[in-house]
Amino acid sequence: MATSTGTVKWFNETKGFGFIEQDNGPDVFAHFSAINGSGFKTLLEGQKVQFTVSQGQKGPQASDIEVIV
């Protein structure tokens, strides 16, 4: 699968999910379990990220999410 890039639209760390606005495509669902790394996994609004898009039960979702530094 191809890697996509985008910007975190919003992420609720209490509920553990949010959405990423793709640079080229529709918004995708982001779940904390798809964030690469260890410890407390969260994303901040406006962060640039890269990820792969897969088809989830309710539409496109991000997997292998990494923050672009």
mmCIF file of the N, C-alpha and C atoms, coordinates in Angstrom:
data_MODEL
# 
_entry.id   MODEL 
# 
loop_
_atom_site.group_PDB 
_atom_site.id 
_atom_site.type_symbol 
_atom_site.label_atom_id 
_atom_site.label_alt_id 
_atom_site.label_comp_id 
_atom_site.label_asym_id 
_atom_site.label_entity_id 
_atom_site.label_seq_id 
_atom_site.pdbx_PDB_ins_code 
_atom_site.Cartn_x 
_atom_site.Cartn_y 
_atom_site.Cartn_z 
_atom_site.occupancy 
_atom_site.B_iso_or_equiv 
_atom_site.pdbx_formal_charge 
_atom_site.auth_seq_id 
_atom_site.auth_comp_id 
_atom_site.auth_asym_id 
_atom_site.auth_atom_id 
_atom_site.pdbx_PDB_model_num 
ATOM 1   N N  . MET A 1 1  ? 0.829   -1.194 0.000  1.00 0.00 ? 1  MET A N  1 
ATOM 2   C CA . MET A 1 1  ? 0.000   0.000  0.000  1.00 0.00 ? 1  MET A CA 1 
ATOM 3   C C  . MET A 1 1  ? 0.866   1.248  0.000  1.00 0.00 ? 1  MET A C  1 
ATOM 4   N N  . ALA A 1 2  ? 0.381   2.261  -0.653 1.00 0.00 ? 2  ALA A N  1 
ATOM 5   C CA . ALA A 1 2  ? 1.124   3.515  -0.732 1.00 0.00 ? 2  ALA A CA 1 
ATOM 6   C C  . ALA A 1 2  ? 0.977   4.311  0.560  1.00 0.00 ? 2  ALA A C  1 
ATOM 7   N N  . THR A 1 3  ? 2.016   5.059  0.862  1.00 0.00 ? 3  THR A N  1 
ATOM 8   C CA . THR A 1 3  ? 1.986   5.919  2.040  1.00 0.00 ? 3  THR A CA 1 
ATOM 9   C C  . THR A 1 3  ? 1.359   7.254  1.666  1.00 0.00 ? 3  THR A C  1 
ATOM 10  N N  . SER A 1 4  ? 0.469   7.740  2.506  1.00 0.00 ? 4  SER A N  1 
ATOM 11  C CA . SER A 1 4  ? -0.170  9.038  2.314  1.00 0.00 ? 4  SER A CA 1 
ATOM 12  C C  . SER A 1 4  ? 0.318   9.999  3.387  1.00 0.00 ? 4  SER A C  1 
ATOM 13  N N  . THR A 1 5  ? 0.123   11.281 3.141  1.00 0.00 ? 5  THR A N  1 
ATOM 14  C CA . THR A 1 5  ? 0.444   12.292 4.143  1.00 0.00 ? 5  THR A CA 1 
ATOM 15  C C  . THR A 1 5  ? -0.795  13.140 4.384  1.00 0.00 ? 5  THR A C  1 
ATOM 16  N N  . GLY A 1 6  ? -0.818  13.782 5.547  1.00 0.00 ? 6  GLY A N  1 
ATOM 17  C CA . GLY A 1 6  ? -1.951  14.628 5.875  1.00 0.00 ? 6  GLY A CA 1 
ATOM 18  C C  . GLY A 1 6  ? -1.717  15.386 7.161  1.00 0.00 ? 6  GLY A C  1 
ATOM 19  N N  . THR A 1 7  ? -2.778  16.046 7.613  1.00 0.00 ? 7  THR A N  1 
ATOM 20  C CA . THR A 1 7  ? -2.736  16.870 8.814  1.00 0.00 ? 7  THR A CA 1 
ATOM 21  C C  . THR A 1 7  ? -3.830  16.401 9.766  1.00 0.00 ? 7  THR A C  1 
ATOM 22  N N  . VAL A 1 8  ? -3.491  16.306 11.044 1.00 0.00 ? 8  VAL A N  1 
ATOM 23  C CA . VAL A 1 8  ? -4.482  15.894 12.041 1.00 0.00 ? 8  VAL A CA 1 
ATOM 24  C C  . VAL A 1 8  ? -5.557  16.976 12.123 1.00 0.00 ? 8  VAL A C  1 
ATOM 25  N N  . LYS A 1 9  ? -6.789  16.599 11.816 1.00 0.00 ? 9  LYS A N  1 
ATOM 26  C CA . LYS A 1 9  ? -7.920  17.528 11.860 1.00 0.00 ? 9  LYS A CA 1 
ATOM 27  C C  . LYS A 1 9  ? -8.354  17.717 13.311 1.00 0.00 ? 9  LYS A C  1 
ATOM 28  N N  . TRP A 1 10 ? -8.550  16.612 14.022 1.00 0.00 ? 10 TRP A N  1 
ATOM 29  C CA . TRP A 1 10 ? -8.816  16.622 15.463 1.00 0.00 ? 10 TRP A CA 1 
ATOM 30  C C  . TRP A 1 10 ? -8.565  15.229 16.001 1.00 0.00 ? 10 TRP A C  1 
ATOM 31  N N  . PHE A 1 11 ? -8.246  15.164 17.287 1.00 0.00 ? 11 PHE A N  1 
ATOM 32  C CA . PHE A 1 11 ? -8.010  13.880 17.943 1.00 0.00 ? 11 PHE A CA 1 
ATOM 33  C C  . PHE A 1 11 ? -8.418  14.007 19.399 1.00 0.00 ? 11 PHE A C  1 
ATOM 34  N N  . ASN A 1 12 ? -9.328  13.145 19.839 1.00 0.00 ? 12 ASN A N  1 
ATOM 35  C CA . ASN A 1 12 ? -9.795  13.143 21.225 1.00 0.00 ? 12 ASN A CA 1 
ATOM 36  C C  . ASN A 1 12 ? -9.015  12.070 21.977 1.00 0.00 ? 12 ASN A C  1 
ATOM 37  N N  . GLU A 1 13 ? -8.032  12.484 22.779 1.00 0.00 ? 13 GLU A N  1 
ATOM 38  C CA . GLU A 1 13 ? -7.194  11.490 23.459 1.00 0.00 ? 13 GLU A CA 1 
ATOM 39  C C  . GLU A 1 13 ? -7.952  10.725 24.533 1.00 0.00 ? 13 GLU A C  1 
ATOM 40  N N  . THR A 1 14 ? -9.046  11.290 25.054 1.00 0.00 ? 14 THR A N  1 
ATOM 41  C CA . THR A 1 14 ? -9.865  10.579 26.039 1.00 0.00 ? 14 THR A CA 1 
ATOM 42  C C  . THR A 1 14 ? -10.574 9.394  25.390 1.00 0.00 ? 14 THR A C  1 
ATOM 43  N N  . LYS A 1 15 ? -11.126 9.624  24.199 1.00 0.00 ? 15 LYS A N  1 
ATOM 44  C CA . LYS A 1 15 ? -11.828 8.559  23.479 1.00 0.00 ? 15 LYS A CA 1 
ATOM 45  C C  . LYS A 1 15 ? -10.879 7.721  22.623 1.00 0.00 ? 15 LYS A C  1 
ATOM 46  N N  . GLY A 1 16 ? -9.699  8.269  22.306 1.00 0.00 ? 16 GLY A N  1 
ATOM 47  C CA . GLY A 1 16 ? -8.695  7.500  21.578 1.00 0.00 ? 16 GLY A CA 1 
ATOM 48  C C  . GLY A 1 16 ? -8.852  7.468  20.074 1.00 0.00 ? 16 GLY A C  1 
ATOM 49  N N  . PHE A 1 17 ? -9.540  8.469  19.519 1.00 0.00 ? 17 PHE A N  1 
ATOM 50  C CA . PHE A 1 17 ? -9.672  8.511  18.067 1.00 0.00 ? 17 PHE A CA 1 
ATOM 51  C C  . PHE A 1 17 ? -9.861  9.928  17.566 1.00 0.00 ? 17 PHE A C  1 
ATOM 52  N N  . GLY A 1 18 ? -9.756  10.082 16.243 1.00 0.00 ? 18 GLY A N  1 
ATOM 53  C CA . GLY A 1 18 ? -9.955  11.372 15.604 1.00 0.00 ? 18 GLY A CA 1 
ATOM 54  C C  . GLY A 1 18 ? -9.918  11.200 14.097 1.00 0.00 ? 18 GLY A C  1 
ATOM 55  N N  . PHE A 1 19 ? -9.631  12.296 13.395 1.00 0.00 ? 19 PHE A N  1 
ATOM 56  C CA . PHE A 1 19 ? -9.589  12.251 11.941 1.00 0.00 ? 19 PHE A CA 1 
ATOM 57  C C  . PHE A 1 19 ? -8.371  12.982 11.403 1.00 0.00 ? 19 PHE A C  1 
ATOM 58  N N  . ILE A 1 20 ? -7.874  12.467 10.282 1.00 0.00 ? 20 ILE A N  1 
ATOM 59  C CA . ILE A 1 20 ? -6.746  13.065 9.575  1.00 0.00 ? 20 ILE A CA 1 
ATOM 60  C C  . ILE A 1 20 ? -7.256  13.560 8.230  1.00 0.00 ? 20 ILE A C  1 
ATOM 61  N N  . GLU A 1 21 ? -6.905  14.792 7.889  1.00 0.00 ? 21 GLU A N  1 
ATOM 62  C CA . GLU A 1 21 ? -7.242  15.363 6.588  1.00 0.00 ? 21 GLU A CA 1 
ATOM 63  C C  . GLU A 1 21 ? -6.100  15.017 5.642  1.00 0.00 ? 21 GLU A C  1 
ATOM 64  N N  . GLN A 1 22 ? -6.380  14.163 4.659  1.00 0.00 ? 22 GLN A N  1 
ATOM 65  C CA . GLN A 1 22 ? -5.344  13.773 3.700  1.00 0.00 ? 22 GLN A CA 1 
ATOM 66  C C  . GLN A 1 22 ? -4.971  14.950 2.812  1.00 0.00 ? 22 GLN A C  1 
ATOM 67  N N  . ASP A 1 23 ? -3.699  14.991 2.385  1.00 0.00 ? 23 ASP A N  1 
ATOM 68  C CA . ASP A 1 23 ? -3.281  16.017 1.435  1.00 0.00 ? 23 ASP A CA 1 
ATOM 69  C C  . ASP A 1 23 ? -3.985  15.816 0.097  1.00 0.00 ? 23 ASP A C  1 
ATOM 70  N N  . ASN A 1 24 ? -4.191  14.562 -0.300 1.00 0.00 ? 24 ASN A N  1 
ATOM 71  C CA . ASN A 1 24 ? -4.842  14.246 -1.572 1.00 0.00 ? 24 ASN A CA 1 
ATOM 72  C C  . ASN A 1 24 ? -5.885  13.158 -1.363 1.00 0.00 ? 24 ASN A C  1 
ATOM 73  N N  . GLY A 1 25 ? -7.037  13.529 -0.856 1.00 0.00 ? 25 GLY A N  1 
ATOM 74  C CA . GLY A 1 25 ? -8.080  12.532 -0.659 1.00 0.00 ? 25 GLY A CA 1 
ATOM 75  C C  . GLY A 1 25 ? -9.003  12.897 0.481  1.00 0.00 ? 25 GLY A C  1 
ATOM 76  N N  . PRO A 1 26 ? -9.962  12.005 0.753  1.00 0.00 ? 26 PRO A N  1 
ATOM 77  C CA . PRO A 1 26 ? -10.941 12.271 1.814  1.00 0.00 ? 26 PRO A CA 1 
ATOM 78  C C  . PRO A 1 26 ? -10.325 12.126 3.204  1.00 0.00 ? 26 PRO A C  1 
ATOM 79  N N  . ASP A 1 27 ? -10.998 12.684 4.203  1.00 0.00 ? 27 ASP A N  1 
ATOM 80  C CA . ASP A 1 27 ? -10.567 12.529 5.594  1.00 0.00 ? 27 ASP A CA 1 
ATOM 81  C C  . ASP A 1 27 ? -10.608 11.049 5.963  1.00 0.00 ? 27 ASP A C  1 
ATOM 82  N N  . VAL A 1 28 ? -9.679  10.639 6.839  1.00 0.00 ? 28 VAL A N  1 
ATOM 83  C CA . VAL A 1 28 ? -9.637  9.248  7.270  1.00 0.00 ? 28 VAL A CA 1 
ATOM 84  C C  . VAL A 1 28 ? -9.700  9.165  8.793  1.00 0.00 ? 28 VAL A C  1 
ATOM 85  N N  . PHE A 1 29 ? -10.318 8.119  9.276  1.00 0.00 ? 29 PHE A N  1 
ATOM 86  C CA . PHE A 1 29 ? -10.439 7.835  10.704 1.00 0.00 ? 29 PHE A CA 1 
ATOM 87  C C  . PHE A 1 29 ? -9.069  7.448  11.254 1.00 0.00 ? 29 PHE A C  1 
ATOM 88  N N  . ALA A 1 30 ? -8.751  7.914  12.457 1.00 0.00 ? 30 ALA A N  1 
ATOM 89  C CA . ALA A 1 30 ? -7.483  7.569  13.110 1.00 0.00 ? 30 ALA A CA 1 
ATOM 90  C C  . ALA A 1 30 ? -7.764  7.058  14.518 1.00 0.00 ? 30 ALA A C  1 
ATOM 91  N N  . HIS A 1 31 ? -7.315  5.848  14.810 1.00 0.00 ? 31 HIS A N  1 
ATOM 92  C CA . HIS A 1 31 ? -7.480  5.248  16.141 1.00 0.00 ? 31 HIS A CA 1 
ATOM 93  C C  . HIS A 1 31 ? -6.120  5.189  16.813 1.00 0.00 ? 31 HIS A C  1 
ATOM 94  N N  . PHE A 1 32 ? -6.090  5.376  18.136 1.00 0.00 ? 32 PHE A N  1 
ATOM 95  C CA . PHE A 1 32 ? -4.809  5.421  18.846 1.00 0.00 ? 32 PHE A CA 1 
ATOM 96  C C  . PHE A 1 32 ? -3.980  4.154  18.633 1.00 0.00 ? 32 PHE A C  1 
ATOM 97  N N  . SER A 1 33 ? -4.628  3.014  18.429 1.00 0.00 ? 33 SER A N  1 
ATOM 98  C CA . SER A 1 33 ? -3.892  1.757  18.257 1.00 0.00 ? 33 SER A CA 1 
ATOM 99  C C  . SER A 1 33 ? -3.114  1.721  16.945 1.00 0.00 ? 33 SER A C  1 
ATOM 100 N N  . ALA A 1 34 ? -3.425  2.632  16.003 1.00 0.00 ? 34 ALA A N  1 
ATOM 101 C CA . ALA A 1 34 ? -2.730  2.675  14.715 1.00 0.00 ? 34 ALA A CA 1 
ATOM 102 C C  . ALA A 1 34 ? -1.527  3.617  14.729 1.00 0.00 ? 34 ALA A C  1 
ATOM 103 N N  . ILE A 1 35 ? -1.291  4.291  15.868 1.00 0.00 ? 35 ILE A N  1 
ATOM 104 C CA . ILE A 1 35 ? -0.164  5.221  15.979 1.00 0.00 ? 35 ILE A CA 1 
ATOM 105 C C  . ILE A 1 35 ? 1.085   4.431  16.346 1.00 0.00 ? 35 ILE A C  1 
ATOM 106 N N  . ASN A 1 36 ? 2.149   4.582  15.553 1.00 0.00 ? 36 ASN A N  1 
ATOM 107 C CA . ASN A 1 36 ? 3.408   3.903  15.842 1.00 0.00 ? 36 ASN A CA 1 
ATOM 108 C C  . ASN A 1 36 ? 4.106   4.578  17.009 1.00 0.00 ? 36 ASN A C  1 
ATOM 109 N N  . GLY A 1 37 ? 4.727   3.785  17.866 1.00 0.00 ? 37 GLY A N  1 
ATOM 110 C CA . GLY A 1 37 ? 5.456   4.324  19.006 1.00 0.00 ? 37 GLY A CA 1 
ATOM 111 C C  . GLY A 1 37 ? 5.096   3.577  20.271 1.00 0.00 ? 37 GLY A C  1 
ATOM 112 N N  . SER A 1 38 ? 5.694   4.002  21.367 1.00 0.00 ? 38 SER A N  1 
ATOM 113 C CA . SER A 1 38 ? 5.414   3.360  22.644 1.00 0.00 ? 38 SER A CA 1 
ATOM 114 C C  . SER A 1 38 ? 4.902   4.406  23.626 1.00 0.00 ? 38 SER A C  1 
ATOM 115 N N  . GLY A 1 39 ? 4.376   3.950  24.737 1.00 0.00 ? 39 GLY A N  1 
ATOM 116 C CA . GLY A 1 39 ? 3.844   4.874  25.727 1.00 0.00 ? 39 GLY A CA 1 
ATOM 117 C C  . GLY A 1 39 ? 2.459   5.358  25.341 1.00 0.00 ? 39 GLY A C  1 
ATOM 118 N N  . PHE A 1 40 ? 2.089   6.522  25.869 1.00 0.00 ? 40 PHE A N  1 
ATOM 119 C CA . PHE A 1 40 ? 0.764   7.099  25.621 1.00 0.00 ? 40 PHE A CA 1 
ATOM 120 C C  . PHE A 1 40 ? 0.693   7.600  24.185 1.00 0.00 ? 40 PHE A C  1 
ATOM 121 N N  . LYS A 1 41 ? -0.234  7.062  23.414 1.00 0.00 ? 41 LYS A N  1 
ATOM 122 C CA . LYS A 1 41 ? -0.335  7.391  21.990 1.00 0.00 ? 41 LYS A CA 1 
ATOM 123 C C  . LYS A 1 41 ? -1.436  8.416  21.765 1.00 0.00 ? 41 LYS A C  1 
ATOM 124 N N  . THR A 1 42 ? -1.049  9.581  21.253 1.00 0.00 ? 42 THR A N  1 
ATOM 125 C CA . THR A 1 42 ? -2.015  10.628 20.945 1.00 0.00 ? 42 THR A CA 1 
ATOM 126 C C  . THR A 1 42 ? -1.497  11.442 19.769 1.00 0.00 ? 42 THR A C  1 
ATOM 127 N N  . LEU A 1 43 ? -2.371  12.239 19.181 1.00 0.00 ? 43 LEU A N  1 
ATOM 128 C CA . LEU A 1 43 ? -2.013  13.147 18.093 1.00 0.00 ? 43 LEU A CA 1 
ATOM 129 C C  . LEU A 1 43 ? -2.519  14.535 18.455 1.00 0.00 ? 43 LEU A C  1 
ATOM 130 N N  . LEU A 1 44 ? -1.840  15.546 17.946 1.00 0.00 ? 44 LEU A N  1 
ATOM 131 C CA . LEU A 1 44 ? -2.237  16.923 18.204 1.00 0.00 ? 44 LEU A CA 1 
ATOM 132 C C  . LEU A 1 44 ? -2.804  17.543 16.940 1.00 0.00 ? 44 LEU A C  1 
ATOM 133 N N  . GLU A 1 45 ? -3.836  18.347 17.095 1.00 0.00 ? 45 GLU A N  1 
ATOM 134 C CA . GLU A 1 45 ? -4.435  19.048 15.963 1.00 0.00 ? 45 GLU A CA 1 
ATOM 135 C C  . GLU A 1 45 ? -3.357  19.837 15.231 1.00 0.00 ? 45 GLU A C  1 
ATOM 136 N N  . GLY A 1 46 ? -3.318  19.700 13.901 1.00 0.00 ? 46 GLY A N  1 
ATOM 137 C CA . GLY A 1 46 ? -2.354  20.437 13.089 1.00 0.00 ? 46 GLY A CA 1 
ATOM 138 C C  . GLY A 1 46 ? -1.051  19.700 12.828 1.00 0.00 ? 46 GLY A C  1 
ATOM 139 N N  . GLN A 1 47 ? -0.809  18.570 13.512 1.00 0.00 ? 47 GLN A N  1 
ATOM 140 C CA . GLN A 1 47 ? 0.416   17.796 13.273 1.00 0.00 ? 47 GLN A CA 1 
ATOM 141 C C  . GLN A 1 47 ? 0.400   17.204 11.875 1.00 0.00 ? 47 GLN A C  1 
ATOM 142 N N  . LYS A 1 48 ? 1.571   17.193 11.219 1.00 0.00 ? 48 LYS A N  1 
ATOM 143 C CA . LYS A 1 48 ? 1.724   16.531 9.928  1.00 0.00 ? 48 LYS A CA 1 
ATOM 144 C C  . LYS A 1 48 ? 2.049   15.070 10.202 1.00 0.00 ? 48 LYS A C  1 
ATOM 145 N N  . VAL A 1 49 ? 1.384   14.174 9.492  1.00 0.00 ? 49 VAL A N  1 
ATOM 146 C CA . VAL A 1 49 ? 1.582   12.745 9.693  1.00 0.00 ? 49 VAL A CA 1 
ATOM 147 C C  . VAL A 1 49 ? 1.671   12.016 8.358  1.00 0.00 ? 49 VAL A C  1 
ATOM 148 N N  . GLN A 1 50 ? 2.287   10.829 8.405  1.00 0.00 ? 50 GLN A N  1 
ATOM 149 C CA . GLN A 1 50 ? 2.242   9.938  7.248  1.00 0.00 ? 50 GLN A CA 1 
ATOM 150 C C  . GLN A 1 50 ? 1.641   8.625  7.711  1.00 0.00 ? 50 GLN A C  1 
ATOM 151 N N  . PHE A 1 51 ? 0.983   7.915  6.791  1.00 0.00 ? 51 PHE A N  1 
ATOM 152 C CA . PHE A 1 51 ? 0.205   6.737  7.164  1.00 0.00 ? 51 PHE A CA 1 
ATOM 153 C C  . PHE A 1 51 ? -0.178  5.976  5.913  1.00 0.00 ? 51 PHE A C  1 
ATOM 154 N N  . THR A 1 52 ? -0.702  4.781  6.095  1.00 0.00 ? 52 THR A N  1 
ATOM 155 C CA . THR A 1 52 ? -1.296  4.042  4.992  1.00 0.00 ? 52 THR A CA 1 
ATOM 156 C C  . THR A 1 52 ? -2.805  4.026  5.219  1.00 0.00 ? 52 THR A C  1 
ATOM 157 N N  . VAL A 1 53 ? -3.549  3.994  4.126  1.00 0.00 ? 53 VAL A N  1 
ATOM 158 C CA . VAL A 1 53 ? -5.010  4.005  4.209  1.00 0.00 ? 53 VAL A CA 1 
ATOM 159 C C  . VAL A 1 53 ? -5.530  2.598  3.929  1.00 0.00 ? 53 VAL A C  1 
ATOM 160 N N  . SER A 1 54 ? -6.390  2.119  4.811  1.00 0.00 ? 54 SER A N  1 
ATOM 161 C CA . SER A 1 54 ? -7.046  0.837  4.598  1.00 0.00 ? 54 SER A CA 1 
ATOM 162 C C  . SER A 1 54 ? -8.552  1.046  4.742  1.00 0.00 ? 54 SER A C  1 
ATOM 163 N N  . GLN A 1 55 ? -9.303  0.073  4.300  1.00 0.00 ? 55 GLN A N  1 
ATOM 164 C CA . GLN A 1 55 ? -10.757 0.185  4.377  1.00 0.00 ? 55 GLN A CA 1 
ATOM 165 C C  . GLN A 1 55 ? -11.231 -0.412 5.693  1.00 0.00 ? 55 GLN A C  1 
ATOM 166 N N  . GLY A 1 56 ? -11.849 0.409  6.529  1.00 0.00 ? 56 GLY A N  1 
ATOM 167 C CA . GLY A 1 56 ? -12.386 -0.060 7.804  1.00 0.00 ? 56 GLY A CA 1 
ATOM 168 C C  . GLY A 1 56 ? -13.859 -0.381 7.678  1.00 0.00 ? 56 GLY A C  1 
ATOM 169 N N  . GLN A 1 57 ? -14.482 -0.742 8.785  1.00 0.00 ? 57 GLN A N  1 
ATOM 170 C CA . GLN A 1 57 ? -15.903 -1.085 8.786  1.00 0.00 ? 57 GLN A CA 1 
ATOM 171 C C  . GLN A 1 57 ? -16.780 0.089  8.379  1.00 0.00 ? 57 GLN A C  1 
ATOM 172 N N  . LYS A 1 58 ? -16.338 1.309  8.698  1.00 0.00 ? 58 LYS A N  1 
ATOM 173 C CA . LYS A 1 58 ? -17.170 2.486  8.422  1.00 0.00 ? 58 LYS A CA 1 
ATOM 174 C C  . LYS A 1 58 ? -16.523 3.439  7.434  1.00 0.00 ? 58 LYS A C  1 
ATOM 175 N N  . GLY A 1 59 ? -15.562 2.958  6.645  1.00 0.00 ? 59 GLY A N  1 
ATOM 176 C CA . GLY A 1 59 ? -14.917 3.808  5.658  1.00 0.00 ? 59 GLY A CA 1 
ATOM 177 C C  . GLY A 1 59 ? -13.405 3.772  5.795  1.00 0.00 ? 59 GLY A C  1 
ATOM 178 N N  . PRO A 1 60 ? -12.724 4.690  5.100  1.00 0.00 ? 60 PRO A N  1 
ATOM 179 C CA . PRO A 1 60 ? -11.263 4.681  5.115  1.00 0.00 ? 60 PRO A CA 1 
ATOM 180 C C  . PRO A 1 60 ? -10.697 4.993  6.495  1.00 0.00 ? 60 PRO A C  1 
ATOM 181 N N  . GLN A 1 61 ? -9.636  4.271  6.858  1.00 0.00 ? 61 GLN A N  1 
ATOM 182 C CA . GLN A 1 61 ? -8.984  4.531  8.135  1.00 0.00 ? 61 GLN A CA 1 
ATOM 183 C C  . GLN A 1 61 ? -7.474  4.482  7.956  1.00 0.00 ? 61 GLN A C  1 
ATOM 184 N N  . ALA A 1 62 ? -6.782  5.211  8.824  1.00 0.00 ? 62 ALA A N  1 
ATOM 185 C CA . ALA A 1 62 ? -5.325  5.286  8.776  1.00 0.00 ? 62 ALA A CA 1 
ATOM 186 C C  . ALA A 1 62 ? -4.717  4.157  9.596  1.00 0.00 ? 62 ALA A C  1 
ATOM 187 N N  . SER A 1 63 ? -3.598  3.620  9.101  1.00 0.00 ? 63 SER A N  1 
ATOM 188 C CA . SER A 1 63 ? -2.826  2.646  9.867  1.00 0.00 ? 63 SER A CA 1 
ATOM 189 C C  . SER A 1 63 ? -1.355  3.028  9.757  1.00 0.00 ? 63 SER A C  1 
ATOM 190 N N  . ASP A 1 64 ? -0.531  2.488  10.626 1.00 0.00 ? 64 ASP A N  1 
ATOM 191 C CA . ASP A 1 64 ? 0.911   2.810  10.647 1.00 0.00 ? 64 ASP A CA 1 
ATOM 192 C C  . ASP A 1 64 ? 1.146   4.316  10.663 1.00 0.00 ? 64 ASP A C  1 
ATOM 193 N N  . ILE A 1 65 ? 0.454   5.020  11.554 1.00 0.00 ? 65 ILE A N  1 
ATOM 194 C CA . ILE A 1 65 ? 0.547   6.480  11.628 1.00 0.00 ? 65 ILE A CA 1 
ATOM 195 C C  . ILE A 1 65 ? 1.865   6.892  12.271 1.00 0.00 ? 65 ILE A C  1 
ATOM 196 N N  . GLU A 1 66 ? 2.597   7.784  11.593 1.00 0.00 ? 66 GLU A N  1 
ATOM 197 C CA . GLU A 1 66 ? 3.844   8.330  12.126 1.00 0.00 ? 66 GLU A CA 1 
ATOM 198 C C  . GLU A 1 66 ? 3.817   9.843  11.987 1.00 0.00 ? 66 GLU A C  1 
ATOM 199 N N  . VAL A 1 67 ? 4.234   10.540 13.042 1.00 0.00 ? 67 VAL A N  1 
ATOM 200 C CA . VAL A 1 67 ? 4.317   11.997 13.005 1.00 0.00 ? 67 VAL A CA 1 
ATOM 201 C C  . VAL A 1 67 ? 5.540   12.383 12.187 1.00 0.00 ? 67 VAL A C  1 
ATOM 202 N N  . ILE A 1 68 ? 5.379   13.341 11.281 1.00 0.00 ? 68 ILE A N  1 
ATOM 203 C CA . ILE A 1 68 ? 6.490   13.865 10.486 1.00 0.00 ? 68 ILE A CA 1 
ATOM 204 C C  . ILE A 1 68 ? 7.103   15.011 11.273 1.00 0.00 ? 68 ILE A C  1 
ATOM 205 N N  . VAL A 1 69 ? 8.381   14.875 11.601 1.00 0.00 ? 69 VAL A N  1 
ATOM 206 C CA . VAL A 1 69 ? 9.051   15.897 12.416 1.00 0.00 ? 69 VAL A CA 1 
ATOM 207 C C  . VAL A 1 69 ? 9.759   16.882 11.517 1.00 0.00 ? 69 VAL A C  1 
# 
